[in-house]
Amino acid sequence: MLENKKQVNIIRGLRTLEWLKNQLLKSVAAVFVSLTEGCIESAVNALADIMIGCYLLARRLNVSFIQLELALEEKVRYSREQGHELERNHGDISDLLHYLRSRHKE
């Protein structure tokens, strides 16, 4: 009986992961469709869905939200140090790093 319950939980977990992956792909597609249609509001909503999906997928993989955010901040910091093209041309990486750091102070 306990073994069956374990198997059901594993299957449920796998289905959840597949559903989250599917939602992420649909959201990425929605961003591209929104941009081709010139609908910024829809693109912003799809981008928000992607962010939500990433957080929830991380949680299902036993990665805490803070772990994910720390990894994100580290990648952004590294991109800035490496002179990422968006940093060189627009300063976007520094802006993002500043924003991420300011969120931790709240």
Residue pairs with C-beta under 8 A, 6 or more apart in sequence:
13 60
16 60
17 57
17 60
17 61
20 53
20 56
20 57
20 60
21 57
23 49
23 53
24 50
24 53
24 54
24 57
27 46
27 47
27 49
27 50
27 53
28 46
28 50
30 42
30 43
30 45
30 46
30 49
31 43
31 46
31 47
31 50
33 42
34 40
34 42
34 43
34 46
35 43
54 68
55 65
55 68
58 64
58 65
58 67
58 68
59 65
69 100
69 103
69 104
72 100
73 97
73 100
73 101
76 93
76 96
76 97
76 100
77 97
79 87
79 93
80 87
80 93
80 94
80 97
84 93
86 92
86 93
87 93
87 94
